[in-house]
């Protein structure tokens, strides 16, 4: 049940960050994004 809530929070944060700086994400790599949610990739 907790993972569900975390998924929603992570998704919301990612959407906000993408909208906040879509240009920067193009120049910078997505390494920090993937490392921020390692458990999501596992599940």
LINTAUR-V902346 format. One record per backbone hydrogen bond with DSSP energy under -0.5 kcal/mol. CO is the residue of the C=O (numbers start at 1). NH is the residue of the N-H. If there is no record, write none. Layout:
BEGIN
co->CO nh->NH
co->CO nh->NH
END
This chain:
BEGIN
co->1 nh->5
co->2 nh->6
co->3 nh->7
co->4 nh->8
co->5 nh->9
co->6 nh->10
co->7 nh->11
co->8 nh->12
co->9 nh->13
co->10 nh->14
co->11 nh->15
co->12 nh->16
co->13 nh->17
co->14 nh->18
co->15 nh->19
co->16 nh->20
co->17 nh->21
co->21 nh->25
co->22 nh->26
co->23 nh->26
co->23 nh->27
co->24 nh->27
co->24 nh->28
co->30 nh->34
co->31 nh->35
co->32 nh->36
co->33 nh->37
co->35 nh->38
co->37 nh->41
co->38 nh->42
co->39 nh->43
END
